[in-house]
Each structure stands twice: as structure tokens, then as C-alpha cells.
Amino acid sequence: MDQQKVATERQTQQSSDDGKPKFGRLLLVLIFAVFLIGVITWATELYWS
């Protein structure tokens, strides 16, 4: 019975990832990158002025 449960869970996990790109995760990474560039620019400006 446990093996059947594991097999069912695997099928559920595979069907939930249907190959669509994860735009939410990409958007978060891009926002973080822009924020990091802004912080670096701000810190550099403070340092050089």
C-alpha cells in the first residue's frame, strides 16, 4: 500500500510541473538584481563623494 502511495505522489508531482516557465520566480530574480544594482550604485556614490 505504501508503494502505491509513493507512486501516486510522484505522478501528482510530475503533473503539477507541466513544463510552463516559472515567470514568478524569474520576476523575483530580476527585481532582486535591479535592487542589488541600485544598492551598489548608491554605495559607490557615497564612497566616492
Buried (B, 14 or more C-beta within 10 A) or exposed (E): EEEEEEEEEEEEEEEEEEEEEEEEEEEEEEEEEEEEEEEEEEEEEEEEE
